[in-house]
């Protein structure tokens, strides 16, 4: 089953911490968003393997934008 991790707020992608093929658990930080001079980590939410990273450093995301897709284990 695939799980899509979406942005919960508007922000700039300050750092991407995973790549396609990486194994993650529910506490793994996928990206760090910067919004209003605060850094907000976006967590994987489920354990599995990254099958898509939909953002790059420097991108701007809005609420609901896909951050990554995880194939759950």
Secondary structure, DSSP 4 states (H G I P E B T S, - for coil): -EEEEE-SS-EEEEEE---TT-EE-TT-EEEEEEETTEEEEEE--S-EEEEEE---TT-EE-TT-EEEEEEE-
